[in-house]
């Protein structure tokens, strides 16, 4: 996304998320979501981190792993390739309870063709 204004974020969420329940914290930028989605939120500001099924712990844990992974493994990412890094970490996270052999087989079964250097560099 180009910026994190309320307008931009709402537009992107509506573009990619259909018919969903959205869990968030109490940031005012998410207020518009309640008109479109079943929007439930927790109030970090008053010490509320879980309210029944509503929490942001999972996404906060994922972002922490992603950020540490980028700094610890790659050290730098470009905007051009950022989605590829995120995709890798999403795959790793979604298969975190899978053994390595099954994970590798799943990776191979979802690979369509090789990524050439030319395509990597020139898009």
DSSP file (Angstrom, degrees, kcal/mol; ACC not computed):
  #  RESIDUE AA STRUCTURE BP1 BP2  ACC     N-H-->O    O-->H-N    N-H-->O    O-->H-N    TCO  KAPPA ALPHA  PHI   PSI    X-CA   Y-CA   Z-CA
    1    1 A X              0   0    0      0, 0.0     3,-0.1     0, 0.0     8,-0.0   0.000 360.0 360.0 360.0 150.2    0.0    0.0    0.0
    2    2 A X        -     0   0    0      1,-0.1     2,-0.3     6,-0.0     6,-0.0   0.830 360.0  -9.4 -73.8 -32.3    1.1    3.5   -0.7
    3    3 A X        -     0   0    0      2,-0.1    -1,-0.1     0, 0.0     0, 0.0  -0.931  62.3-116.3-155.1 174.6    0.3    4.9    2.7
    4    4 A X        +     0   0    0     -2,-0.3     2,-0.1     4,-0.1    -2,-0.0  -0.118  59.6 139.0-113.9  36.0   -1.5    3.9    5.9
    5    5 A X     >  -     0   0    0      1,-0.1     4,-2.6     4,-0.0     5,-0.3  -0.388  66.7-111.1 -73.0 159.5   -4.3    6.4    5.9
    6    6 A X  H  > S+     0   0    0      1,-0.2     4,-2.5     2,-0.2     5,-0.2   0.913 117.8  51.2 -56.4 -44.8   -7.8    5.3    6.9
    7    7 A X  H  > S+     0   0    0      1,-0.2     4,-2.2     2,-0.2    -1,-0.2   0.926 112.2  44.7 -61.2 -47.4   -9.0    5.8    3.3
    8    8 A X  H  > S+     0   0    0      2,-0.2     4,-2.3     1,-0.2    -2,-0.2   0.936 115.0  46.8 -65.1 -47.4   -6.2    3.7    1.7
    9    9 A X  H  X S+     0   0    0     -4,-2.6     4,-2.6     1,-0.2     5,-0.2   0.913 112.6  49.2 -63.9 -42.5   -6.4    0.9    4.3
   10   10 A X  H  X S+     0   0    0     -4,-2.5     4,-2.6    -5,-0.3     5,-0.2   0.923 110.8  51.0 -62.0 -43.5  -10.2    0.6    4.1
   11   11 A X  H  X S+     0   0    0     -4,-2.2     4,-1.9    -5,-0.2    -2,-0.2   0.909 112.5  46.0 -59.9 -43.3  -10.0    0.5    0.3
   12   12 A X  H  X S+     0   0    0     -4,-2.3     4,-1.8     2,-0.2    -2,-0.2   0.889 112.2  50.2 -69.1 -39.7   -7.4   -2.3    0.3
   13   13 A X  H  X S+     0   0    0     -4,-2.6     4,-2.5     1,-0.2    -2,-0.2   0.942 112.6  46.7 -63.7 -46.5   -9.3   -4.3    2.9
   14   14 A X  H  < S+     0   0    0     -4,-2.6    -1,-0.2     1,-0.2    -2,-0.2   0.866 110.7  54.7 -63.0 -36.0  -12.5   -4.1    0.9
   15   15 A X  H  < S+     0   0    0     -4,-1.9    -1,-0.2    -5,-0.2    -2,-0.2   0.871 122.5  24.7 -64.5 -37.9  -10.7   -5.0   -2.3
   16   16 A X  H  < S+     0   0    0     -4,-1.8     2,-0.6    -3,-0.2    -2,-0.2   0.604 110.9  69.2-107.7 -13.8   -9.2   -8.2   -0.9
   17   17 A X     <  -     0   0    0     -4,-2.5     2,-0.4    -5,-0.2     3,-0.2  -0.930  57.9-173.1-117.5 121.0  -11.5   -9.3    1.9
   18   18 A X        -     0   0    0     -2,-0.6    -3,-0.0     1,-0.2    19,-0.0  -0.894  62.1 -18.1-111.7 140.0  -15.0  -10.6    1.2
   19   19 A X  S    S+     0   0    0     -2,-0.4     2,-0.3     1,-0.1    -1,-0.2   0.834  93.3 143.1  37.8  72.2  -17.8  -11.5    3.7
   20   20 A X        -     0   0    0     -3,-0.2    18,-1.3     2,-0.0     2,-0.5  -0.893  56.9-118.2-136.9 162.1  -15.6  -11.8    6.8
   21   21 A X  E     -a   38   0A   0     -2,-0.3     2,-0.5    16,-0.2    18,-0.2  -0.926  35.3-152.8 -96.8 128.0  -15.5  -11.2   10.5
   22   22 A X  E     -a   39   0A   0     16,-2.3    18,-2.7    -2,-0.5     2,-0.5  -0.905   8.7-164.9-109.0 125.1  -12.6   -8.8   11.2
   23   23 A X  E     +a   40   0A   0     -2,-0.5     2,-0.3    16,-0.2    18,-0.2  -0.916  27.0 143.7-105.1 132.7  -10.8   -8.8   14.5
   24   24 A X  E     -a   41   0A   0     16,-1.7    18,-2.1    -2,-0.5     2,-0.1  -0.878  47.9 -94.0-149.4-178.9   -8.7   -5.8   15.3
   25   25 A X        -     0   0    0     -2,-0.3    18,-0.2    16,-0.2     5,-0.1  -0.291  55.3 -87.3 -90.4-170.8   -7.5   -3.5   18.0
   26   26 A X  S    S+     0   0    0     16,-0.4     5,-0.1    -2,-0.1    17,-0.1   0.283  70.3 145.4 -88.0  12.4   -9.3   -0.2   18.8
   27   27 A X    >   -     0   0    0      1,-0.2     3,-2.0     2,-0.1     4,-0.2  -0.261  53.6-131.7 -52.7 131.0   -7.4    2.0   16.3
   28   28 A X  G >  S+     0   0    0      1,-0.3     3,-1.8     2,-0.2     4,-0.3   0.733  99.8  74.5 -61.3 -23.5   -9.8    4.5   15.0
   29   29 A X  G 3  S+     0   0    0      1,-0.3     3,-0.4     2,-0.1    -1,-0.3   0.718  91.9  55.9 -62.1 -20.3   -8.8    3.8   11.4
   30   30 A X  G X  S+     0   0    0     -3,-2.0     3,-1.7     1,-0.2     4,-0.5   0.510  78.3  96.3 -89.0  -4.6  -10.7    0.6   11.6
   31   31 A X  G X  S+     0   0    0     -3,-1.8     3,-1.4     1,-0.3     4,-0.3   0.843  75.9  60.2 -56.8 -37.2  -14.0    2.2   12.5
   32   32 A X  G >  S+     0   0    0     -3,-0.4     3,-1.4    -4,-0.3     4,-0.4   0.747  90.3  72.7 -63.6 -22.2  -15.3    2.3    8.9
   33   33 A X  G X> S+     0   0    0     -3,-1.7     4,-3.3     1,-0.3     3,-1.5   0.795  81.4  69.5 -65.0 -27.5  -15.0   -1.5    8.8
   34   34 A X  G <4 S+     0   0    0     -3,-1.4    -1,-0.3    -4,-0.5     5,-0.2   0.727  93.9  57.5 -66.6 -18.8  -18.1   -2.0   11.0
   35   35 A X  G <4 S+     0   0    0     -3,-1.4    -1,-0.3    -4,-0.3    -2,-0.2   0.695 120.4  27.6 -78.8 -18.4  -20.3   -0.6    8.2
   36   36 A X  T <4 S+     0   0    0     -3,-1.5     2,-0.2    -4,-0.4    -2,-0.2   0.743 124.0  28.3-112.1 -35.5  -19.1   -3.4    5.9
   37   37 A X  S  < S-     0   0    0     -4,-3.3     2,-1.2   -18,-0.1   -16,-0.2  -0.733  87.1 -92.6-124.8 167.5  -18.0   -6.4    8.0
   38   38 A X  E     -a   21   0A   0    -18,-1.3   -16,-2.3    -2,-0.2     2,-0.6  -0.781  57.2-168.5 -75.9 100.1  -18.8   -8.0   11.3
   39   39 A X  E     +a   22   0A   0     -2,-1.2     2,-0.4   -18,-0.2   -16,-0.2  -0.867  13.9 176.6-106.8 114.0  -16.0   -6.0   13.1
   40   40 A X  E     -a   23   0A   0    -18,-2.7   -16,-1.7    -2,-0.6     2,-0.3  -0.899   8.8-177.6-112.2 142.9  -15.0   -7.1   16.6
   41   41 A X  E     -a   24   0A   0     -2,-0.4     2,-0.3   -18,-0.2   -16,-0.2  -0.966  20.6-139.5-142.4 159.1  -12.2   -5.4   18.4
   42   42 A X        -     0   0    0    -18,-2.1     2,-0.8    -2,-0.3   -16,-0.4  -0.765  23.4-124.2-111.7 162.0  -10.2   -5.5   21.6
   43   43 A X    > > +     0   0    0     -2,-0.3     5,-2.4   -18,-0.2     3,-1.4  -0.754  28.9 171.7-114.5  85.2   -9.1   -2.5   23.6
   44   44 A X  G > 5S+     0   0    0     -2,-0.8     3,-2.1     1,-0.3    -1,-0.2   0.860  76.1  69.0 -56.6 -35.3   -5.3   -2.6   24.2
   45   45 A X  G 3 5S+     0   0    0      1,-0.3    -1,-0.3    -3,-0.2    -2,-0.0   0.735 105.8  38.0 -59.6 -24.7   -5.5    0.9   25.6
   46   46 A X  G < 5S-     0   0    0     -3,-1.4    -1,-0.3     2,-0.2    -2,-0.2   0.155 126.3 -94.8-112.2  17.1   -7.3   -0.3   28.7
   47   47 A X  T < 5S+     0   0    0     -3,-2.1     2,-0.7     1,-0.3    -3,-0.2   0.601  78.7 139.9  85.2  11.2   -5.4   -3.6   29.0
   48   48 A X      < +     0   0    0     -5,-2.4    -1,-0.3     1,-0.2    -2,-0.2  -0.805  10.0 155.6 -92.2 119.3   -7.8   -5.8   27.1
   49   49 A X        +     0   0    0     -2,-0.7     7,-0.5     1,-0.3     2,-0.3   0.555  66.7  30.8-116.8 -16.4   -6.0   -8.3   24.9
   50   50 A X  E     +B   55   0B   0      5,-0.1    -1,-0.3    -7,-0.1     2,-0.3  -0.993  51.3 177.9-144.0 136.6   -8.6  -11.0   24.6
   51   51 A X  E >   -B   54   0B   0      3,-2.5     3,-2.0    -2,-0.3     2,-0.4  -0.761  69.8 -64.9-138.1  90.1  -12.4  -10.9   24.6
   52   52 A X  T 3  S-     0   0    0     -2,-0.3    -1,-0.1     1,-0.3     0, 0.0  -0.554 120.8 -12.1  65.7-120.6  -13.7  -14.4   24.1
   53   53 A X  T 3  S+     0   0    0     -2,-0.4     2,-0.6    -3,-0.1    -1,-0.3   0.550 116.2 102.2 -85.1  -8.1  -12.6  -15.3   20.6
   54   54 A X  E <   +B   51   0B   0     -3,-2.0    -3,-2.5   -13,-0.1     2,-0.3  -0.671  45.2 119.9 -86.3 120.2  -11.6  -11.8   19.7
   55   55 A X  E     -B   50   0B   0     -2,-0.6    -5,-0.1    -5,-0.2   -32,-0.1  -0.969  53.3-143.0-164.5 165.9   -7.8  -11.1   19.8
   56   56 A X     >  +     0   0    0     -7,-0.5     4,-2.3    -2,-0.3     5,-0.2   0.159  68.7 110.7-118.4  15.0   -5.0  -10.0   17.6
   57   57 A X  H  > S+     0   0    0     -8,-0.3     4,-2.4     1,-0.2     5,-0.2   0.877  74.8  52.8 -60.3 -40.3   -2.3  -12.3   19.1
   58   58 A X  H  > S+     0   0    0      2,-0.2     4,-2.2     1,-0.2    -1,-0.2   0.941 112.9  41.3 -64.8 -48.5   -2.0  -14.5   16.0
   59   59 A X  H  > S+     0   0    0      1,-0.2     4,-2.7     2,-0.2    -1,-0.2   0.876 114.3  52.9 -69.5 -35.4   -1.4  -11.7   13.6
   60   60 A X  H  X S+     0   0    0     -4,-2.3     4,-1.9     2,-0.2    -1,-0.2   0.900 110.1  48.6 -65.2 -38.7    0.9   -9.9   16.0
   61   61 A X  H  X S+     0   0    0     -4,-2.4     4,-2.2    -5,-0.2    -2,-0.2   0.903 111.1  50.4 -64.6 -41.4    2.9  -13.2   16.4
   62   62 A X  H  X S+     0   0    0     -4,-2.2     4,-2.7     2,-0.2    -2,-0.2   0.939 110.0  49.2 -62.3 -47.1    3.1  -13.6   12.6
   63   63 A X  H  X S+     0   0    0     -4,-2.7     4,-2.8     1,-0.2     5,-0.2   0.888 109.5  53.2 -61.2 -38.1    4.3  -10.0   12.1
   64   64 A X  H  X S+     0   0    0     -4,-1.9     4,-2.4     2,-0.2    -1,-0.2   0.932 111.1  45.5 -61.5 -45.9    7.0  -10.6   14.8
   65   65 A X  H  X S+     0   0    0     -4,-2.2     4,-2.5     2,-0.2    -2,-0.2   0.906 113.5  50.3 -63.5 -42.2    8.2  -13.7   13.0
   66   66 A X  H  X S+     0   0    0     -4,-2.7     4,-2.5     2,-0.2    -2,-0.2   0.942 112.3  45.9 -62.0 -48.3    8.2  -12.0    9.6
   67   67 A X  H  X S+     0   0    0     -4,-2.8     4,-2.2     1,-0.2     5,-0.2   0.923 115.3  46.1 -63.2 -44.7   10.2   -9.0   10.9
   68   68 A X  H  X S+     0   0    0     -4,-2.4     4,-3.1    -5,-0.2     5,-0.3   0.885 112.3  52.6 -64.9 -37.3   12.7  -11.1   12.7
   69   69 A X  H  X>S+     0   0    0     -4,-2.5     4,-2.6    -5,-0.2     5,-0.9   0.907 109.5  47.5 -64.8 -42.5   13.0  -13.4    9.7
   70   70 A X  I  X>S+     0   0    0     -4,-2.5     5,-2.7     3,-0.2     4,-0.7   0.940 118.7  40.1 -65.2 -46.1   13.7  -10.5    7.3
   71   71 A X  I  <5S+     0   0    0     -4,-2.2    -2,-0.2     3,-0.2    -1,-0.2   0.914 122.7  40.9 -68.3 -42.5   16.3   -8.9    9.6
   72   72 A X  I  <5S+     0   0    0     -4,-3.1    -2,-0.2    -5,-0.2    -3,-0.2   0.787 129.6  23.1 -80.2 -28.5   17.9  -12.2   10.6
   73   73 A X  I  <5S+     0   0    0     -4,-2.6    -3,-0.2    -5,-0.3    -2,-0.1   0.856 137.5  18.7-103.3 -51.6   17.9  -14.1    7.3
   74   74 A X  I  <<S-     0   0    0     -5,-0.9     2,-0.8    -4,-0.7    -3,-0.2   0.723  74.0-158.1 -99.4 -24.1   17.8  -11.5    4.5
   75   75 A X  S   <S+     0   0    0     -5,-2.7     2,-0.3    -6,-0.3    -4,-0.1   0.074  74.1  32.7  70.2 -26.0   18.9   -8.4    6.3
   76   76 A X        -     0   0    0     -2,-0.8     2,-0.4    -6,-0.2     0, 0.0  -0.987  62.4-168.1-156.4 144.8   17.3   -6.2    3.6
   77   77 A X        -     0   0    0     -2,-0.3     2,-0.3     8,-0.0     5,-0.0  -0.990  15.2-139.7-133.7 148.3   14.2   -6.4    1.3
   78   78 A X     >  -     0   0    0     -2,-0.4     4,-1.0     1,-0.1     3,-0.4  -0.718  24.5-120.2 -99.5 156.5   13.3   -4.2   -1.6
   79   79 A X  T >4 S+     0   0    0     -2,-0.3     3,-0.5     1,-0.2     4,-0.5   0.881 113.2  61.9 -59.9 -37.3    9.8   -3.1   -2.3
   80   80 A X  T 34 S+     0   0    0      1,-0.2    -1,-0.2     2,-0.1     3,-0.2   0.867 116.7  27.3 -57.2 -39.6   10.0   -4.9   -5.6
   81   81 A X  T >> S+     0   0    0     -3,-0.4     4,-1.6     1,-0.1     3,-0.7   0.378  89.0 104.6-107.3   3.0   10.5   -8.3   -3.9
   82   82 A X  H <X S+     0   0    0     -4,-1.0     4,-2.6    -3,-0.5     5,-0.2   0.880  78.2  55.6 -55.3 -42.5    8.7   -7.7   -0.6
   83   83 A X  H 3> S+     0   0    0     -4,-0.5     4,-2.8     1,-0.2    -1,-0.3   0.862 104.5  54.3 -60.9 -35.0    5.6   -9.8   -1.6
   84   84 A X  H <> S+     0   0    0     -3,-0.7     4,-2.1     2,-0.2    -1,-0.2   0.907 109.5  47.2 -64.7 -41.4    7.9  -12.8   -2.4
   85   85 A X  H  X S+     0   0    0     -4,-1.6     4,-2.1     2,-0.2    -2,-0.2   0.928 113.2  48.2 -64.7 -44.5    9.4  -12.6    1.1
   86   86 A X  H  X S+     0   0    0     -4,-2.6     4,-2.5     1,-0.2    -2,-0.2   0.920 109.6  53.1 -62.2 -43.3    5.9  -12.3    2.7
   87   87 A X  H  X S+     0   0    0     -4,-2.8     4,-2.3     1,-0.2    -1,-0.2   0.904 107.8  51.5 -58.7 -41.8    4.6  -15.2    0.6
   88   88 A X  H  X S+     0   0    0     -4,-2.1     4,-2.5     1,-0.2    -1,-0.2   0.936 112.1  45.3 -60.8 -46.2    7.5  -17.4    1.9
   89   89 A X  H  X S+     0   0    0     -4,-2.1     4,-2.7     2,-0.2    -1,-0.2   0.840 109.8  54.6 -70.2 -32.0    6.8  -16.5    5.5
   90   90 A X  H  X S+     0   0    0     -4,-2.5     4,-3.0     2,-0.2    -1,-0.2   0.930 110.3  47.4 -62.7 -44.4    3.1  -17.1    5.0
   91   91 A X  H  X S+     0   0    0     -4,-2.3     4,-1.3     2,-0.2    -2,-0.2   0.938 113.4  47.4 -60.9 -47.1    3.8  -20.6    3.7
   92   92 A X  H  < S+     0   0    0     -4,-2.5     3,-0.2     1,-0.2    -2,-0.2   0.918 115.2  46.0 -60.5 -43.5    6.2  -21.3    6.6
   93   93 A X  H >< S+     0   0    0     -4,-2.7     3,-1.5     1,-0.2    -2,-0.2   0.929 111.7  50.0 -66.5 -45.6    3.7  -20.0    9.1
   94   94 A X  H 3< S+     0   0    0     -4,-3.0    -1,-0.2     1,-0.3     3,-0.2   0.708 118.2  40.2 -68.3 -18.8    0.7  -21.9    7.6
   95   95 A X  T >< S+     0   0    0     -4,-1.3     3,-2.0    -3,-0.2    -1,-0.3   0.089  77.8 118.7-113.4  21.9    2.7  -25.1    7.6
   96   96 A X  T <  S+     0   0    0     -3,-1.5    -1,-0.1     1,-0.3    -2,-0.1   0.751  78.2  47.6 -62.7 -25.1    4.4  -24.7   11.0
   97   97 A X  T 3  S+     0   0    0     -4,-0.2     2,-0.4    -3,-0.2    -1,-0.3   0.259  94.7  96.8 -98.8  12.1    2.8  -27.8   12.4
   98   98 A X  S <  S-     0   0    0     -3,-2.0    -3,-0.1     1,-0.1     2,-0.0  -0.792  79.8-112.8-101.0 141.7    3.8  -29.9    9.3
   99   99 A X     >  -     0   0    0     -2,-0.4     4,-2.5     1,-0.1     5,-0.2  -0.305  32.5-106.5 -70.2 162.4    6.9  -32.1    9.3
  100  100 A X  H  > S+     0   0    0      1,-0.2     4,-2.6     2,-0.2     5,-0.2   0.850 117.1  52.4 -61.6 -38.6    9.7  -31.1    6.9
  101  101 A X  H  > S+     0   0    0      2,-0.2     4,-2.4     1,-0.2    -1,-0.2   0.937 113.0  44.3 -64.3 -45.8    9.1  -33.9    4.4
  102  102 A X  H  > S+     0   0    0      2,-0.2     4,-2.4     1,-0.2    -2,-0.2   0.895 113.6  51.3 -65.6 -39.6    5.4  -33.0    4.1
  103  103 A X  H  X S+     0   0    0     -4,-2.5     4,-2.5     2,-0.2    -2,-0.2   0.929 110.9  47.9 -62.5 -45.0    6.2  -29.3    3.9
  104  104 A X  H  X S+     0   0    0     -4,-2.6     4,-2.5     1,-0.2    -2,-0.2   0.915 112.0  49.3 -63.4 -43.3    8.8  -29.9    1.1
  105  105 A X  H  X S+     0   0    0     -4,-2.4     4,-2.4     2,-0.2    -1,-0.2   0.886 110.8  50.5 -63.1 -38.9    6.3  -32.1   -0.8
  106  106 A X  H  X S+     0   0    0     -4,-2.4     4,-1.1     2,-0.2    -2,-0.2   0.916 109.6  51.0 -64.1 -43.1    3.6  -29.4   -0.5
  107  107 A X  H >< S+     0   0    0     -4,-2.5     3,-0.7     1,-0.2    -2,-0.2   0.944 112.1  46.5 -58.1 -49.1    6.1  -26.8   -1.8
  108  108 A X  H >< S+     0   0    0     -4,-2.5     3,-1.3     1,-0.2    -2,-0.2   0.884 108.6  55.0 -62.8 -39.1    7.0  -29.0   -4.8
  109  109 A X  H 3< S+     0   0    0     -4,-2.4    -1,-0.2     1,-0.3    -2,-0.2   0.715 110.6  46.9 -69.4 -18.3    3.3  -29.7   -5.6
  110  110 A X  T << S+     0   0    0     -4,-1.1     2,-0.6    -3,-0.7    -1,-0.3   0.302  87.8 104.3-103.6   7.9    2.6  -26.0   -5.7
  111  111 A X    <   +     0   0    0     -3,-1.3     3,-0.1    -4,-0.2    -3,-0.0  -0.806  43.0 179.8 -93.4 123.6    5.6  -25.1   -7.9
  112  112 A X        -     0   0    0     -2,-0.6     2,-0.3     1,-0.3    -1,-0.2   0.898  62.1 -25.8 -90.3 -45.8    4.6  -24.3  -11.5
  113  113 A X  S    S-     0   0    0      0, 0.0    -1,-0.3     0, 0.0     2,-0.1  -0.963  76.4 -75.5-160.0 171.4    7.9  -23.5  -13.0
  114  114 A X        -     0   0    0     -2,-0.3     2,-0.8    -3,-0.1    -3,-0.0  -0.397  37.2-123.8 -77.7 152.4   11.3  -22.1  -12.1
  115  115 A X        -     0   0    0     -2,-0.1     2,-0.1     4,-0.0    -1,-0.1  -0.856  31.4-147.8 -93.4 110.7   12.0  -18.5  -11.4
  116  116 A X     >  -     0   0    0     -2,-0.8     4,-2.5     1,-0.1     5,-0.2  -0.388  20.2-119.1 -78.3 157.8   14.7  -17.4  -13.8
  117  117 A X  H  > S+     0   0    0      1,-0.2     4,-2.7     2,-0.2     5,-0.3   0.905 115.4  56.0 -59.9 -41.9   17.3  -14.8  -12.9
  118  118 A X  H  > S+     0   0    0      1,-0.2     4,-2.8     2,-0.2    -1,-0.2   0.927 110.6  43.0 -57.2 -48.0   16.0  -12.7  -15.8
  119  119 A X  H  > S+     0   0    0      1,-0.2     4,-1.4     2,-0.2    -1,-0.2   0.873 113.1  53.4 -68.1 -37.0   12.4  -12.7  -14.5
  120  120 A X  H  < S+     0   0    0     -4,-2.5    -2,-0.2     2,-0.2    -1,-0.2   0.925 118.9  33.8 -61.9 -45.3   13.6  -12.1  -10.9
  121  121 A X  H  < S+     0   0    0     -4,-2.7    -2,-0.2    -5,-0.2    -1,-0.2   0.887 129.5  32.3 -80.3 -41.1   15.6   -9.1  -11.9
  122  122 A X  H  <        0   0    0     -4,-2.8    -3,-0.2    -5,-0.3    -2,-0.2   0.375 360.0 360.0-104.3   3.9   13.5   -7.6  -14.7
  123  123 A X     <        0   0    0     -4,-1.4    -4,-0.2    -5,-0.2    -3,-0.1   0.460 360.0 360.0  80.2 360.0   10.1   -8.6  -13.4
